Amino acid sequence: MTASVSAVRRREVIDALRRGTVPHSGLDLFAVGLDRFTRAMDDDIATAAGGGAAFHAIRGDYGSGKTFFARWLAERAKRAGLAVTEIQISETETPLHRLETVYRRLTERLTTATHQPSALRAVVDSWIYTLEEETLEAGEVDETDQEALAEAVDVLMEQRLAGVARSTPAFSAALRGYRRARAAGDAANSEGIIAWLGGQKSVAASARRLAGVRGDLDHFGALGFLQGLLTVLRDCGHPGLLVVLDEIETLQRVRGDVREKGLNALRQLLDEIDAGRFPGLFLVITGTPAFFDGQQGVQRLPPLAQRLATDLSTDPRFDSPKAVQLRLTGFDLAKLGELGRAVRDLYAGAARHPDRIKSVVDDAYIAQLATAVTGGLGGKVGIAPRLFLRKLVQDVLDRVDEFGDFDPRVDYALTVNATEMTDVERNAATRAEDVDLDLP
């Protein structure tokens, strides 16, 4: 499979692993342990693409692969034509109870299979073009009569946004203003209106006047704007939107009143999904078990706890991938070795000396390295993948490929320095100072 991978895609993945981060694409190339979710997630993607809605809560401890899962799912969604956005919930940057801020981050990180963030302007431009083409295909307007075309497009725009306009008329007004500014070649005001549609603050007064809107997006208008965005996406060829709210467990660390507002905002969003307000929306949240089970998290708001309730008392082998909560159990040594072998083979596909990579960094060595890294983290396999892959790529594979006489069994001693570890990894290490482990 790795033989057909493009050089650009391969390099993006390897570079991210070398930095110790989760790649934004190419995760299917080394996904381990996610096969059991594939069918259910594809069904949910199809449901969203068909005008329905879906929701899942991904739970797992640090290192269990929540971010990896979310980005793997995002790639599958993009291949099905959906737009995708990933938002990290943060007390200061993106508080969950400020839905206008969540919407702003949503548009800032909006991406499609063909456009990187922010794809908002490209999506709106594509939508307007689609409306113009539909109007001309109807044969009732001459394409040379720009005034008549503009009026006809306005009528079609109002029809498509009728449901949104009833609750959030400013959204459709801003789209009309943007189209007028764009047609007039008014770059400054068209940029300003797009920014306003994206929930940005401090937009120039001239842009807002042209669009016929006032003030900034507020908490109550945010859901209306999301509804409008879903309509625009659907009409321009993106039948749905995957929204990932990552690290939602940060709610546990905020003030009590702020926490309750955030939990209530999540409950409100789930209720709106159940009521059918957001056709095409696939919402995913990620959090730790403590957030879902503890009194400082979901359990603090009984109505939300009821909506997320999932029986997880059975063996994880029998967890249903269709459940509201999906439990990620993390890695064991066998899965860690499988992951290492997949990354080695991916690396070898673009290496100068692929045969040497596979012979020197063989399966036995990868198993030894996985055991050593895990030992350096107090035996906690679940938090080892990030550090293991970084060591494998940066310290071993790069050197084997660059130096013909480098033998990791002889010339390399694993050193895990506290400065390169996260807080969780550092806490798990067997001692505070450097951990020096000689591989056999």
C-alpha positions as CSV (number, residue, x, y, z in Angstrom):
1,M,0.0,0.0,0.0
2,T,2.8,2.4,0.9
3,A,4.4,2.0,-2.6
4,S,1.6,4.1,-4.2
5,V,1.8,7.0,-1.6
6,S,2.8,10.3,-3.0
7,A,6.1,11.8,-2.0
8,V,4.4,14.9,-0.6
9,R,1.9,12.9,1.5
10,R,4.7,10.6,2.8
11,R,6.9,13.5,3.8
12,E,4.1,15.3,5.6
13,V,3.5,12.3,7.8
14,I,7.1,11.5,8.5
15,D,7.9,15.2,9.3
16,A,5.0,15.4,11.8
17,L,6.2,12.2,13.5
18,R,9.7,13.5,13.7
19,R,8.4,16.6,15.5
20,G,6.3,14.4,17.8
21,T,2.9,15.7,16.6
22,V,-0.1,14.0,15.0
23,P,-0.1,14.4,11.2
24,H,-3.0,16.3,9.8
25,S,-3.3,13.9,6.9
26,G,-2.1,10.4,5.8
27,L,-3.3,8.8,9.0
28,D,-4.8,5.9,7.2
29,L,-1.2,4.9,6.2
30,F,-0.4,3.8,9.7
31,A,-3.7,3.5,11.6
32,V,-3.6,0.7,14.0
33,G,-6.6,-0.7,15.9
34,L,-9.3,1.5,14.2
35,D,-10.7,-1.1,11.9
36,R,-13.5,-1.9,14.3
37,F,-14.8,1.7,14.0
38,T,-14.6,2.0,10.2
39,R,-18.0,0.7,9.2
40,A,-19.9,2.6,11.9
41,M,-18.1,5.9,11.2
42,D,-18.6,5.6,7.4
43,D,-22.3,5.0,8.1
44,D,-22.4,8.2,10.2
45,I,-20.6,10.1,7.5
46,A,-23.2,8.8,5.0
47,T,-26.0,9.8,7.3
48,A,-24.7,13.4,7.5
49,A,-24.1,13.5,3.7
50,G,-27.7,12.4,3.3
51,G,-29.1,15.3,5.3
52,G,-29.2,13.6,8.7
53,A,-27.0,14.3,11.7
54,A,-24.7,12.3,13.9
55,F,-22.9,12.6,17.2
56,H,-20.2,10.7,19.1
57,A,-18.2,11.3,22.3
58,I,-14.7,9.9,22.1
59,R,-13.3,9.0,25.5
60,G,-9.8,7.9,26.4
61,D,-6.8,8.7,28.6
62,Y,-3.9,10.7,27.4
63,G,-2.1,8.8,24.6
64,S,-5.1,6.6,23.8
65,G,-5.3,8.2,20.4
66,K,-8.2,10.7,20.6
67,T,-6.6,13.3,18.4
68,F,-5.4,10.6,16.0
69,F,-8.9,9.2,15.8
70,A,-10.5,12.6,15.1
71,R,-8.0,13.3,12.3
72,W,-8.4,9.8,10.9
73,L,-12.2,10.4,10.9
74,A,-11.7,13.8,9.3
75,E,-9.8,12.3,6.4
76,R,-12.6,9.8,5.8
77,A,-15.1,12.6,5.9
78,K,-13.2,14.7,3.4
79,R,-13.0,11.7,1.0
80,A,-16.8,11.6,1.2
81,G,-17.1,15.3,0.3
82,L,-17.7,16.7,3.7
83,A,-16.1,19.8,5.0
84,V,-14.2,19.4,8.3
85,T,-13.2,21.6,11.2
86,E,-11.2,20.8,14.4
87,I,-11.6,23.1,17.4
88,Q,-9.6,22.8,20.6
89,I,-11.7,23.9,23.5
90,S,-9.7,26.3,25.8
91,E,-10.6,28.3,28.8
92,T,-9.1,31.5,27.3
93,E,-9.0,31.0,23.6
94,T,-12.2,29.0,22.9
95,P,-14.5,28.7,25.9
96,L,-17.4,26.3,25.1
97,H,-20.0,28.6,26.7
98,R,-19.2,31.4,24.2
99,L,-20.8,29.8,21.1
100,E,-19.9,32.8,19.0
101,T,-16.2,32.1,19.7
102,V,-16.7,28.4,18.9
103,Y,-18.3,29.4,15.6
104,R,-15.4,31.8,14.8
105,R,-12.8,29.0,15.4
106,L,-15.0,26.7,13.3
107,T,-14.7,29.0,10.3
108,E,-11.0,29.8,10.9
109,R,-10.2,26.0,10.8
110,L,-12.7,25.1,8.1
111,T,-11.1,22.8,5.5
112,T,-12.2,20.7,2.5
113,A,-10.5,18.1,0.4
114,T,-9.3,20.9,-1.9
115,H,-8.9,23.9,0.4
116,Q,-6.9,24.4,3.5
117,P,-8.1,26.6,6.4
118,S,-9.8,28.9,6.2
119,A,-11.9,27.6,3.4
120,L,-14.8,29.9,4.2
121,R,-14.3,32.3,1.3
122,A,-13.7,29.5,-1.2
123,V,-16.9,27.8,-0.1
124,V,-19.0,31.0,-0.3
125,D,-17.5,31.8,-3.8
126,S,-18.3,28.3,-5.0
127,W,-21.9,28.6,-3.6
128,I,-22.5,31.9,-5.4
129,Y,-21.1,30.5,-8.6
130,T,-23.4,27.5,-8.3
131,L,-26.4,29.8,-7.8
132,E,-25.4,31.8,-10.9
133,E,-25.1,28.6,-13.0
134,E,-28.4,27.3,-11.8
135,T,-30.1,30.6,-12.7
136,L,-28.6,30.7,-16.2
137,E,-29.5,27.0,-16.8
138,A,-33.1,27.9,-16.1
139,G,-33.0,29.9,-19.3
140,E,-35.0,32.9,-17.9
141,V,-32.1,35.3,-17.7
142,D,-29.6,36.5,-20.4
143,E,-26.1,36.1,-19.1
144,T,-25.2,39.5,-20.6
145,D,-27.8,41.2,-18.4
146,Q,-25.9,41.5,-15.2
147,E,-28.6,43.4,-13.4
148,A,-31.3,40.8,-14.2
149,L,-28.9,38.0,-13.2
150,A,-28.1,39.6,-9.9
151,E,-31.8,40.0,-9.1
152,A,-32.5,36.4,-10.1
153,V,-29.6,35.1,-8.0
154,D,-30.9,37.1,-5.0
155,V,-34.3,35.4,-5.4
156,L,-32.7,32.0,-5.5
157,M,-30.5,32.8,-2.6
158,E,-33.5,33.8,-0.5
159,Q,-35.2,30.6,-1.4
160,R,-32.3,28.5,-0.3
161,L,-31.8,30.4,2.9
162,A,-35.5,30.7,3.8
163,G,-35.2,28.6,6.9
164,V,-32.1,30.4,8.1
165,A,-33.5,33.9,7.4
166,R,-36.5,33.3,9.7
167,S,-34.2,33.0,12.7
168,T,-31.0,34.7,11.5
169,P,-31.7,37.2,8.7
170,A,-28.3,38.8,9.1
171,F,-26.6,35.7,7.6
172,S,-28.5,35.9,4.3
173,A,-28.1,39.8,4.3
174,A,-24.4,39.5,4.6
175,L,-24.2,36.9,1.8
176,R,-26.1,39.3,-0.5
177,G,-23.8,42.2,0.5
178,Y,-20.7,40.0,-0.2
179,R,-22.0,39.1,-3.7
180,R,-22.6,42.7,-4.5
181,A,-19.1,43.8,-3.3
182,R,-17.5,40.9,-5.1
183,A,-19.3,41.8,-8.4
184,A,-18.3,45.4,-8.0
185,G,-14.6,44.5,-7.5
186,D,-14.7,46.0,-4.0
187,A,-12.0,43.8,-2.4
188,A,-11.8,45.6,0.9
189,N,-15.5,45.3,1.7
190,S,-15.9,41.8,0.4
191,E,-13.1,40.7,2.7
192,G,-14.7,42.6,5.5
193,I,-18.1,40.9,4.9
194,I,-16.5,37.4,4.7
195,A,-14.8,38.1,8.0
196,W,-18.1,39.1,9.6
197,L,-19.7,36.0,8.2
198,G,-16.9,34.1,9.9
199,G,-17.8,35.6,13.3
200,Q,-14.7,37.9,13.4
201,K,-14.9,41.1,15.5
202,S,-13.8,44.6,14.6
203,V,-15.0,44.5,11.0
204,A,-15.0,47.8,9.2
205,A,-18.2,49.8,9.5
206,S,-18.3,50.3,5.7
207,A,-18.4,46.5,5.2
208,R,-21.3,46.1,7.6
209,R,-23.2,49.0,6.1
210,L,-22.9,47.5,2.6
211,A,-24.2,44.2,3.9
212,G,-26.9,45.8,5.9
213,V,-25.9,44.3,9.3
214,R,-25.0,45.7,12.6
215,G,-22.7,44.8,15.5
216,D,-20.9,41.5,15.9
217,L,-22.1,37.9,16.0
218,D,-23.3,37.0,19.5
219,H,-23.9,33.8,21.4
220,F,-27.5,33.6,20.3
221,G,-26.8,34.1,16.6
222,A,-24.0,31.5,16.4
223,L,-26.2,28.5,16.0
224,G,-28.2,30.3,13.3
225,F,-24.9,31.0,11.4
226,L,-24.0,27.4,11.7
227,Q,-27.3,26.4,10.2
228,G,-26.7,28.9,7.3
229,L,-23.1,27.5,6.8
230,L,-24.5,24.0,6.5
231,T,-26.9,25.2,3.8
232,V,-24.2,26.9,1.8
233,L,-21.9,23.9,2.1
234,R,-24.6,21.5,0.9
235,D,-25.5,23.7,-2.1
236,C,-21.9,23.9,-3.3
237,G,-21.1,20.2,-3.3
238,H,-20.2,19.6,0.4
239,P,-23.1,17.6,1.7
240,G,-22.1,17.8,5.4
241,L,-19.7,19.2,8.0
242,L,-17.7,17.2,10.5
243,V,-17.0,19.3,13.6
244,V,-14.5,18.0,16.2
245,L,-14.5,19.7,19.6
246,D,-11.2,18.5,21.0
247,E,-10.0,18.5,24.6
248,I,-13.4,19.3,26.0
249,E,-12.2,18.0,29.4
250,T,-10.7,21.5,30.0
251,L,-14.1,22.4,31.3
252,Q,-13.1,20.7,34.5
253,R,-10.5,23.3,35.2
254,V,-12.6,26.4,34.9
255,R,-14.7,28.3,37.5
256,G,-17.8,26.5,38.6
257,D,-20.2,29.0,36.9
258,V,-18.2,28.9,33.7
259,R,-18.2,25.1,33.7
260,E,-21.9,24.9,34.1
261,K,-22.4,27.4,31.2
262,G,-20.1,25.3,29.0
263,L,-21.9,22.0,29.9
264,N,-25.3,23.7,29.2
265,A,-24.0,24.9,25.8
266,L,-23.1,21.4,24.9
267,R,-26.5,20.1,26.0
268,Q,-28.2,22.8,24.0
269,L,-26.2,21.9,20.9
270,L,-27.1,18.2,21.3
271,D,-30.8,19.1,21.7
272,E,-30.7,21.1,18.5
273,I,-29.1,18.2,16.7
274,D,-31.8,15.9,17.9
275,A,-34.5,18.4,16.9
276,G,-33.2,18.3,13.3
277,R,-32.0,21.8,13.1
278,F,-28.6,20.9,11.6
279,P,-29.0,18.6,8.7
280,G,-25.6,17.5,7.5
281,L,-23.8,18.0,10.9
282,F,-21.6,15.3,12.3
283,L,-20.4,16.4,15.7
284,V,-17.6,14.7,17.6
285,I,-16.3,15.6,21.1
286,T,-13.2,14.2,22.7
287,G,-12.5,14.0,26.4
288,T,-11.0,11.9,29.2
289,P,-12.9,9.3,31.3
290,A,-12.8,11.7,34.2
291,F,-14.7,14.3,32.2
292,F,-17.5,11.9,31.3
293,D,-17.7,10.1,34.7
294,G,-16.6,12.7,37.3
295,Q,-18.5,15.2,39.2
296,Q,-16.5,18.1,37.8
297,G,-17.6,17.1,34.2
298,V,-20.7,15.7,32.5
299,Q,-22.2,14.3,35.7
300,R,-22.5,17.8,37.0
301,L,-25.4,18.4,34.6
302,P,-27.8,15.5,34.8
303,P,-29.7,16.2,31.5
304,L,-26.3,16.1,29.7
305,A,-25.2,13.0,31.5
306,Q,-28.4,11.3,30.4
307,R,-27.8,12.1,26.8
308,L,-24.2,10.8,26.9
309,A,-25.0,7.7,29.1
310,T,-23.3,4.6,27.7
311,D,-22.8,1.2,29.4
312,L,-19.1,0.6,29.6
313,S,-19.1,-2.1,32.3
314,T,-18.4,-4.9,29.8
315,D,-15.1,-5.9,28.4
316,P,-13.9,-3.3,25.8
317,R,-13.9,-6.0,23.2
318,F,-17.7,-5.9,23.2
319,D,-18.0,-2.1,22.9
320,S,-20.4,-1.1,20.1
321,P,-18.9,1.3,17.6
322,K,-22.4,2.7,17.2
323,A,-22.7,3.8,20.9
324,V,-22.8,7.5,21.9
325,Q,-19.5,7.2,23.8
326,L,-16.7,5.4,22.0
327,R,-14.0,4.1,24.3
328,L,-10.4,4.1,23.1
329,T,-8.3,1.6,25.0
330,G,-4.9,2.8,23.8
331,F,-1.9,0.6,22.9
332,D,-0.3,-2.6,24.2
333,L,3.2,-3.6,23.1
334,A,1.8,-5.7,20.2
335,K,0.0,-2.7,18.8
336,L,3.0,-0.4,19.4
337,G,5.2,-2.8,17.4
338,E,2.6,-3.0,14.6
339,L,2.6,0.8,14.5
340,G,6.4,1.0,14.4
341,R,6.5,-1.5,11.5
342,A,4.0,0.5,9.5
343,V,5.9,3.7,10.0
344,R,9.2,2.0,9.1
345,D,7.7,0.7,5.9
346,L,6.3,4.1,5.1
347,Y,9.7,5.7,5.7
348,A,11.5,3.1,3.6
349,G,9.3,4.0,0.6
350,A,11.1,7.3,0.2
351,A,14.5,6.4,1.8
352,R,17.7,6.5,-0.1
353,H,18.5,3.0,1.1
354,P,15.2,1.2,1.6
355,D,16.7,-2.3,1.8
356,R,19.1,-1.2,4.5
357,I,16.2,0.4,6.5
358,K,14.2,-2.8,6.5
359,S,17.2,-5.1,7.3
360,V,18.8,-3.0,10.1
361,V,15.5,-1.7,11.6
362,D,13.9,-5.1,11.5
363,D,10.8,-6.3,13.4
364,A,12.9,-7.5,16.3
365,Y,14.6,-4.2,16.8
366,I,11.3,-2.3,16.6
367,A,9.9,-4.6,19.3
368,Q,13.0,-3.9,21.5
369,L,12.7,-0.1,21.0
370,A,9.0,-0.2,21.9
371,T,9.8,-2.1,25.1
372,A,12.6,0.3,26.0
373,V,10.5,3.5,25.4
374,T,7.6,2.0,27.4
375,G,10.0,1.1,30.2
376,G,11.2,4.7,30.3
377,L,7.6,5.7,30.9
378,G,7.0,3.5,33.9
379,G,5.7,0.7,31.7
380,K,2.7,2.7,30.6
381,V,2.3,1.7,27.0
382,G,-0.8,3.9,26.5
383,I,1.2,7.1,26.6
384,A,4.2,5.8,24.7
385,P,3.2,6.1,21.0
386,R,4.1,9.8,20.5
387,L,7.6,9.5,22.0
388,F,8.2,6.0,20.5
389,L,7.5,7.2,16.9
390,R,9.6,10.4,17.4
391,K,12.6,8.3,18.6
392,L,12.0,5.7,15.8
393,V,12.0,8.4,13.0
394,Q,14.4,11.0,14.3
395,D,17.0,8.9,16.2
396,V,17.0,5.6,14.3
397,L,15.5,5.7,10.8
398,D,17.1,9.0,9.8
399,R,20.5,7.9,11.0
400,V,20.3,4.4,9.4
401,D,19.4,6.1,6.1
402,E,22.1,8.7,6.3
403,F,25.1,6.8,7.7
404,G,26.0,3.5,6.1
405,D,27.9,2.3,9.2
406,F,25.3,3.2,11.8
407,D,23.9,0.3,13.7
408,P,21.3,1.3,16.3
409,R,22.0,-1.9,18.3
410,V,25.6,-0.8,18.7
411,D,25.7,3.0,18.2
412,Y,22.5,4.1,19.9
413,A,21.4,4.3,23.5
414,L,17.9,5.5,24.1
415,T,17.8,8.7,26.1
416,V,14.5,10.1,27.1
417,N,15.1,13.7,28.4
418,A,12.5,15.4,30.6
419,T,12.6,18.5,28.3
420,E,11.2,16.6,25.3
421,M,8.4,15.0,27.3
422,T,4.9,16.3,27.9
423,D,3.7,16.7,31.5
424,V,1.9,13.3,31.4
425,E,5.0,11.6,30.0
426,R,7.2,13.2,32.5
427,N,5.0,12.2,35.4
428,A,5.0,8.6,34.2
429,A,8.8,8.4,33.8
430,T,10.6,6.1,36.3
431,R,12.7,9.0,37.7
432,A,12.9,12.8,37.3
433,E,16.4,12.8,35.7
434,D,17.2,11.5,32.2
435,V,16.4,7.9,31.5
436,D,19.2,6.1,29.8
437,L,18.4,2.7,28.5
438,D,20.8,0.5,26.4
439,L,19.0,-1.6,23.9
440,P,20.2,-5.2,23.7
